[in-house]
Structures are given as C-alpha cells and as structure tokens.
Amino acid sequence: MAQRILIVDDDPVHRRLLEEAVKRFGYRFKCSVDGREAIEILTGKAHSEIDLVILDLMMPRVDGFQVLKETRAARNAVPVIVQTANGNIETVIEAMRAGAQDFVVKPSRPERLQVSIANLLKVATLEGEITRIHKHTEGTLTFDNIVTCSEQMDRVLRLGKKAASSNIPILIEGEPGVGKELIARAIQGSSERRSRPFVTVNCGAIPDHQVESILFGHEKGAFTGAVDRHIGKFQEASGGTVFLDDVGEIPLEVQVKLLRALQEGEVDPVGARKPIKVDFRLISATNRRLIDQVKEGRFREDLYYRLNVCPIWVPPLRDRVEDISELTRHFLARFAAEESKPYVAGITSNTVDMLKSYDWPGNIRQLENAVFRAVVLCDGPSLTCDDFPQIAQATAKPMSYAVAPYAGKKESQTDVYSSPLRVASKWEEQQDERFLQIGAASAFDAQQPPFGYMRSFDGEGHVRTLISAEEEMIRTAISHYGGRMTEVARRLGIGRSTLYRKLKEYGLEETPESKTAH
C-alpha cells in the first residue's frame, strides 16, 4: 500500500499542484488548509497514518514553525519537508533547528520534490528499523515497535501491556511464525525488568537427556562428561525473564522441577547439595494446544495451570490481512537498503492484493522471506507479481490432474495436491507423470511402490504394523526434506526431541539422512 503524505498549505492553487504531483509519484495524500488542523492530525490518534509532511512555513494564524514545534514536542518524528517563497539562509537554518529534514523553495520542481520524498521515507524506515534492532538487543523493545494496524493484534497488545505491569506467568499461543517471541520481548521491554537479561530457550531443540542440565545447571562431576560447573538458564536470567519456546516439548520428568522452580522460586542444579534461589519472570510459548497434551498425558496438569495464568493467543497472519501491507512495506524498506537496491521503493496495488489473497501458512516469517526474495529479484522501481512467483502460482486457479487408470477405466478427478492454498510442486508433477507411466499394477505393488506412496500390506499379505509404517514414514520425510530435521519434525507433527528419540528406537541414527541432519 502506498504511503500517505500530509500536505499543509493555505494556498489552494499550490495545494492542488502538490496533490497532483504526489498522486503522480504513487503516494496517497491528505490535505490540511491551516497549521492548527495539521497540529491536531500530527499530535492526535491519526498521527501514525501519516508517513511524511509537506509543510508551508508562512500561513495565517498558526505558521509552519509552530506546527514543527508542537509536532516534535509530541514526540512525533515524522519526516517534514518545509517549503516557502522566502528561501534565505536564515529561514532554512531556523526550519532545520525546529525539526525539518529538507527545504524546498516555491515553486518547487516535481523532480526535486520526488527525490526528497523518496529519500526521507527510506531514511525514516531505516531509522525505525535500527531503533527496533537496538531495543531488541538491549531488551527495551516495546509494543510501540511492533508493526501492526489490525484490531486482532490491538487486543493482543492491550493484554500484553497489562500483563507487563506485573510478574504474572504468561503463556503465548499461536502458529509458528506469528511473532510469539517478539510479543515476549515487548512484554519484557515494557516491564520493570527492562534492560535485564532476556534468556530464550528453544525446548524443542534440546535432546531429552540435556534439558535438565541446560535449564537448571549442573555441578562439576555430576555425571559423565560434566568436567566443569554449568550455570542453568534460570540462574543466567536472574533479575530478568526466561522465555521457554515450545514449552510442550519438555520431558515429563523435567516438568516436575520446572513446577518447583515456579512455586518456590528456586532451582536444583544436577548434583547440587541444596537448591538455589532465583528471581525470574517466566514467559512460555507453544504452537500446540497444551490442554490437549494434558489430556493425552504428555504434559502435567498442575504445571499447565501454573503456566497458563495469563494466556495470550496471537492470531495467524491470514486472520489479520490488513497487517500484510504494513509488514510488506516494512520489510521492503529494510531489504532494499541491505541489498543496495535504493531504486526499489514501492509495490504495486495488484501485488498487494495478491499477497492479501494468499493464506500464509508460515505467517510473518514466510512473508518476510518472500519479500526478501522479491527484492533480490526485482529490477524495477516497484515490486510486482512477477517478483513473487511462488505466491502467484499458489493463488492461481487450482489445476486438475488425471489419476492413474484403474481396471481399464479412464476417469479423472481433482488431484489431491491441488487446492487454492497449495498447488502441486514440480516434484509432485513428476511423480504424477511417473505414476501414470507405471500404471496401477506396479503403483500398488507391495514390494516397490513409487516414492511417496506407502504400502498397506507386508510381503505375506497381512496388514503392516504401525511401528513399521511409522519407521517408513520417518525415512521418507528425512529423504524428502533433505535431512532438515526441524522441517521433518514440523511436517510429521512431532517435536524435535521426539523425532530424535524415534530415530534411536528405529536404529536410524547411522543412516546417511540422519548424519546429514546432524
């Protein structure tokens, strides 16, 4: 979506010329006929809708200098281009000291104005990104640094701000890639623990036998290989916040110690003679429903209620479509600067519509990577649908593929891979062609089925055991995803620790695929 420019000028003729120029440049605009109205806009609730101001200095009642003074006093850092017929050096210096970023003399040439607008918008975006990164690393990131304009996220931010004022345990739920860690960091940055340690633990990436040592620490000689004393994550975060991502992956035997740490405010390092007092704030996150894991006996009920004191659910990107344009613009400015492509400054409206029509199963993380790729591919001034080939293909009309003939009958139906949200990949098309060529007889051969098709019966004609079917499915997934174990675990719907345990059970640790994964 095009950025919005506020035009402040009491001269109707010149205001009309600016409107036409800004519109021709590809930006949206809003007009104000005097300084007082401009101040109300720039210091009110609608100030976030304005990305840049073109301000006339000489106006009756309230002039441009007063507008600059009150706008900066309200901590609004919107970039301002001032313009006036009086172009002497004293006026320029005074305007710059008041907070203007650029100065043009009436009547200004359209080319000069266009360059100034593009440069200031890009600088403003980069400054905001640098500020956000600094706050992220320093632990002072706040909810104001989160890019959003949707009502659903507004409710999330309001709840997060209230929770930040206390030490209450928080459970953040949501699909992968929705920004759960960003919400956790904003809670930390808005609380009294700001600028204190923020320690992140990805529970799904830790082998089961190391979880206890990593979380709570161990003493020297506590077990084989413990050659030094190790400080656990809870002690490392003393005075700050511990963020447990994928908390549902913690083994049951370790959940008991986590419950004690929450209840008593102390941890028991492995091999220690007595517990150690710790001061921490706990924020947990999960992309699964913990209550379902409780019912299945994979998560302690008492720990669940200790973690779920203040639940926050972050909606997926498909449920807050209005955020897509804002996030796209944010990522575009960042990647255009990082990739030294300053000429890539916008995105066409039909491309924005296409992005909004996509389902985004990977949420914000997927959108960020898609924009990154598009900026790299783009050779023009704006991103187009051609720069998002995968998204364009996925949002196109679903295609139908013929199914292999069975018993001599030629029938067709919609291919199982085709849907409005996911069309067949090149690999899947090749497998379909192979399936057609082989025919039904060999396709359903119990000994040599095509890759991706599982056998239901063993060599003796009996139904296969679930264990053998699970082992084959894991082998297939490892091969299909090139040994990327995180992706394998996600696609199989299990945690990484569970996947590694099953690899060990089935003796798959020495296979080429698992070696690649490690």
PyMOL commands that set and color helices and strands:
alter all, ss='L'
color gray80, all
select helices_A, chain A and resi 12-25+35-43+45-49+64-73+89-98+110-138+143-145+151-164+180-189+203-205+208-216+233-236+247-249+252-264+290-295+301-307+317-319+322-338+349-357+363-377+385-387+389-394+426-443+466-480+485-492+496-505+512-517
alter helices_A, ss='H'
color red, helices_A
select strands_A, chain A and resi 4-8+28-32+52-56+80-84+102-105+170-173+198-202+217-218+230-231+241-245+266-267+276-277+281-286+310-313+346-347+382-383
alter strands_A, ss='S'
color yellow, strands_A
deselect
rebuild
show_as cartoon
